[in-house]
Amino acid sequence: MELPVATQRLEPADVPMYPSEVTSHQTEPETASGSFIWASALLQERLVLLREMLESMVDATPAGQRYIMSKVVRVLRDEALRPDARFTVGDRAIVNRSLEDLEHELARIAPDVEGFDSPARILIEILSLA
C-alpha cells in the first residue's frame, strides 16, 4: 500500500532540481490529503539539497567546487525568478543582490567558497520563507 502523497519521503534522485522538471500532476493540489501542494514540498526538498551541496563544497576539489557553485546558482536563480514567488520589496532587493554576488563569485578565476557560501545561505533562507 502506498503512503499518501503528503507523508511520502522523496529521495534526492526523485526530487526535480529545476522547475521545468516538475510535471503538471506535481503542481496541482492533492485533494485526498487536504490542501497539500506539491510545488511547496518540492521547493523545500530542493532547498534541503542545496544546503547539503553547500556543505559538500568544503571537501570538493576546485573543479568540483566550481561545478557545485554553478548548479547552486542555476537552481537559486530559477527559484527566485519563478512567477509565483512572493517576496516583500525588501526581500526582492536582497534576493537580487544575493544572486548578483553569487554570479560574480562564480565568474572569478578562483572562486572563494566562503564568499559564495554566505550569500547562497541567505538566499536559501529567504526562499524557504517565500
C-alpha positions as CSV (number, residue, x, y, z in Angstrom):
1,M,0.0,0.0,0.0
2,E,1.4,3.4,-1.0
3,L,1.6,6.2,1.5
4,P,-0.5,9.3,1.0
5,V,1.4,11.9,-1.0
6,A,1.9,14.3,2.0
7,T,3.8,11.7,4.0
8,Q,6.0,10.2,1.3
9,R,9.7,10.8,1.7
10,L,11.2,12.0,-1.5
11,E,14.7,10.6,-2.2
12,P,17.2,13.1,-3.7
13,A,17.1,11.3,-7.1
14,D,13.3,11.7,-7.2
15,V,13.3,15.4,-6.5
16,P,13.3,17.6,-9.5
17,M,16.1,20.2,-9.2
18,Y,14.6,22.6,-11.7
19,P,11.1,24.0,-12.1
20,S,11.0,22.7,-15.7
21,E,11.3,19.1,-14.4
22,V,8.1,19.4,-12.3
23,T,5.2,17.7,-14.1
24,S,1.7,19.1,-14.0
25,H,0.4,16.5,-11.6
26,Q,3.1,17.5,-9.1
27,T,2.0,21.1,-9.0
28,E,-1.8,20.5,-8.6
29,P,-3.2,20.4,-5.0
30,E,-3.6,16.9,-3.5
31,T,-7.3,16.6,-2.8
32,A,-7.1,13.3,-0.9
33,S,-5.0,14.8,1.9
34,G,-6.3,18.3,2.2
35,S,-4.5,21.3,0.8
36,F,-1.1,19.8,0.5
37,I,0.7,21.4,-2.5
38,W,3.4,19.6,-4.3
39,A,5.2,22.7,-5.5
40,S,5.9,23.9,-1.9
41,A,7.1,20.4,-0.8
42,L,9.4,20.2,-3.9
43,L,10.8,23.6,-3.2
44,Q,11.6,22.6,0.4
45,E,13.3,19.4,-0.8
46,R,15.4,21.3,-3.3
47,L,16.4,23.8,-0.6
48,V,17.5,20.9,1.6
49,L,19.6,19.5,-1.2
50,L,21.1,22.9,-1.9
51,R,22.1,23.2,1.8
52,E,23.8,19.7,1.5
53,M,25.5,20.8,-1.7
54,L,26.9,23.8,0.0
55,E,28.2,21.7,2.9
56,S,29.9,19.3,0.5
57,M,31.9,22.1,-1.2
58,V,34.4,22.1,1.6
59,D,35.7,18.7,0.7
60,A,35.5,19.1,-3.1
61,T,38.4,19.8,-5.5
62,P,38.5,23.3,-7.0
63,A,36.8,22.0,-10.2
64,G,34.2,20.2,-8.1
65,Q,33.6,23.4,-6.1
66,R,33.0,25.4,-9.4
67,Y,30.7,22.6,-10.6
68,I,28.6,22.7,-7.4
69,M,28.5,26.5,-7.4
70,S,27.2,26.6,-10.9
71,K,24.4,24.1,-10.0
72,V,23.5,26.1,-6.9
73,V,23.3,29.4,-8.8
74,R,21.2,27.8,-11.5
75,V,18.6,26.4,-9.1
76,L,18.5,29.5,-6.9
77,R,18.1,31.7,-9.9
78,D,15.2,29.5,-11.2
79,E,13.5,29.6,-7.8
80,A,14.0,33.3,-7.2
81,L,12.6,34.2,-10.6
82,R,9.6,31.9,-10.7
83,P,6.4,33.8,-11.3
84,D,4.6,32.6,-8.2
85,A,7.4,33.6,-5.8
86,R,6.0,36.0,-3.2
87,F,8.7,38.4,-1.8
88,T,8.4,41.7,0.0
89,V,10.1,44.7,-1.6
90,G,13.0,44.4,0.9
91,D,13.3,40.6,0.3
92,R,13.3,41.1,-3.5
93,A,16.2,43.6,-3.2
94,I,18.2,41.1,-1.0
95,V,17.4,38.3,-3.5
96,N,18.6,40.3,-6.5
97,R,21.8,41.4,-4.6
98,S,22.5,37.8,-3.4
99,L,22.1,36.5,-7.0
100,E,24.5,39.1,-8.3
101,D,27.0,38.3,-5.5
102,L,26.8,34.6,-6.4
103,E,27.2,35.1,-10.1
104,H,30.1,37.5,-9.5
105,E,31.9,35.0,-7.3
106,L,31.3,32.2,-9.8
107,A,32.7,34.3,-12.6
108,R,36.1,34.7,-10.8
109,I,39.0,32.6,-11.9
110,A,39.4,31.2,-8.4
111,P,36.0,31.4,-6.6
112,D,36.1,31.7,-2.8
113,V,34.0,29.1,-1.2
114,E,33.3,31.2,1.9
115,G,32.5,34.2,-0.2
116,F,29.9,32.1,-2.1
117,D,28.5,30.3,0.9
118,S,27.2,33.2,2.8
119,P,25.0,34.9,0.1
120,A,23.8,31.4,-1.0
121,R,22.6,30.5,2.5
122,I,20.9,33.9,2.9
123,L,19.1,33.3,-0.4
124,I,18.1,29.8,0.6
125,E,16.6,31.1,3.8
126,I,14.6,33.8,2.0
127,L,13.3,31.3,-0.5
128,S,12.3,28.9,2.3
129,L,10.0,31.7,3.7
130,A,8.6,32.7,0.3
